[in-house]
Amino acid sequence: MPVSYPILQPAIALVLWSLLVLLWMSSVRIPALRRANLDLRNVGGRGPDLDGVLPDQVQWKSHNYNHLMEQPTLFYAVVLALALVAPADTWSVRLAWAYVALRIVHSVYQATINVVLVRSTIFTAYSVVLIALALRAASLII
């Protein structure tokens, strides 16, 4: 019988969301590149090189994808630590799902509306949840 690791479910959900955002970004960016008639050999080697070249609404998806590769690395580390010591701890699982839900809200908001004040409020909320999750992990490990 396999061991249950509920704490890993939100981590896998965030990985799947990140891949969905990658597809969303690509589905918007590739047509925008074609419309701009850019010589892709001369544009530059990184996504941010397209800032000011492609419309902001196109680049927002790229910026969000990059953000999903940044702070969530801390989330994955905390979740893996919790999977080792308390894979079914109810509070940890709830905090992890809250983090994922807020990251998804942030992604959709940043990729579509992107008012910085609102986006930074969402950022603060999921950062506080991540801090709480890390403290929860520390209390269970130390």
N, C-alpha and C positions, 0 to 999 in steps of 0.2 A: 504494500500500500504506500503510495507516495506521501511525502511530508507536505503539509500545507504551509505556504508562505504568503499570507495575505498582504504583508508589507511590500512585497514585490509587485503586486498588481498595479498600484498607482505608478510605480516606476516604469513598468511596461507600457501603461497607458500614455505616459509622457513621451516615451520613445516613439510610440505610434503616432501621437499628435505631431511630434517634430518631423516625422517623415511625411505626414500629410501636409504640413506647412512647406516642406521642401517641394512637394508636387505642386502646391498652390503657387509658390514663388516661380517655379519653372514655367507653369502654364500661363503666367502673366508676363514674365520677363522675356521669354523667347519671342512671342508675337511683338512685344514692344521693341525689341532689338531689330526685328525685321522691318517694322514700320519706320524706324529711325534710319534705315539704310546705312547702318554702321559697318565699317570694315572691322570685323571682330579681331583681326590680327593687330590692329593699332589702338584698340580701346584701352587696354591695360590688363593686368593679370588678376585683379581682384574685384569682387562685387562693388566695394565702395568707390572704385574708379568710375562707376556709372552714375554716381551722385552728380546731379546737375546735367547729366546727359539724358537719362531717362526720366520720365515724370516721377514726382515724389510718390504718388500713389502706387507706382510699380515698385519703387525702391523700398517702400515700407515693409513689404513682404520679405524682402531680402534682409533688411535690418532685423526684423523679428526672428527670422530663421537663425541669424547670427546670435541673437540674444538667447535663443533656446540651446545654444552650444556653450553658453557661459555659466551663469549662476546654477543652472540645473546640475552641473557636474558636482557641486556640493551636495545637492539633494540626493543624487545617486550614491555618493559615498556614505551619507548618513543612512540611507535606506539599506544599503548592503551591510553596514555595521549592525543595524537593527535586525536584519534577517538572520544574522549569526547568533544574536543574544535573545531576541524577543520577537520572533517572526509574526506573532499573532497579538501583540500588545494593542489593545483596542484604541487607546489614545494616540499611539504612534500611527496606526493605520488611518484614523480619522484626520490627523494632521497632514499626513501624506496626501490623502485625497483632497483635502482643502487646498494644499499647495498646487496640485495638478489642476484643480478647477480654476483657481485664480490665474495660473499660467495660461490656461486656455482663454479665459476672459481677456487677459492682457494681449494675447496674440491676435484675437479677433479685433479688439479695439485698435491696437497699433496698426494692423494691416488695413483697416478700413477708415477709421475716423481720425485717430492719432492726435488728439489734443493733448499736449504735453502735461498739463496740470492734472488731468484725469488719469492719464497713463502713469504718471509718477505716483499717484495715490494707489493705484492697483499694484504697482511695483512695491511700494512700501508695505502694503497688506501681505503680499506673498513672501516678502523678505522677513516680516515678523513671524509668519507661520514657519518659515524655514529655521529661524532662530529658535522658536519653540520646539521644533522637531529635533534640532541638534542638542538642545538642552535636555530634552526627554531622553535622547540616546545617551548622553553623558551620564544622566542619573541612573540609567540601567546598566551602564558599562563600568563606571568608576565606583 
